[in-house]
């Protein structure tokens, strides 16, 4: 199910953003092995974390343990850098973006410069696309990021509709609570894996 949904989103991103940017003379330069944007703040809606959690729970126990270990380390670094973790609304989290970048904390899903959850990575990662040389992404303001805001708004409103539908189903209390959050993506996965 999630695979089908993300396949559709990827197809839309390819047709509406990647091809469109290329047609404007700004080809996307993101490629396998790029990872600088994995040091940036990643925000997501609760539904994205639930999808990722279902996927993680379907992997081997060894893989799941490794993910949980990485998430714990990430949480400790966040706490020692005095970053505000327990935030449920994105407006407040945005305020932490600069501080997060300066803290140099890699995403807990990054391993040997690759994304461990690539198939179920959140929408924010899928649309973080640069049209400048990858090394420019070493600096927060160095990259030419392709604007996807109207497309993003559309997809986010669809996520919201699905979340509202799920809230009416007999799912457990914890899942319902997470569905109402929008926050740091790893934090949401921590909450939903608990
Ligand atoms: S989820 Fe994957 S793609 Fe997104 S920031 Fe983390 S490692 Fe990078």
Boltz pocket constraint, residues with backbone or C-beta under 6 A from the ligand:
constraints:
  - pocket:
      binder: B
      contacts: [[A, 35], [A, 37], [A, 38], [A, 39], [A, 40], [A, 42], [A, 107], [A, 108], [A, 109], [A, 110], [A, 111], [A, 114], [A, 115], [A, 116], [A, 117], [A, 118], [A, 121], [A, 122], [A, 125]]
      max_distance: 6.0
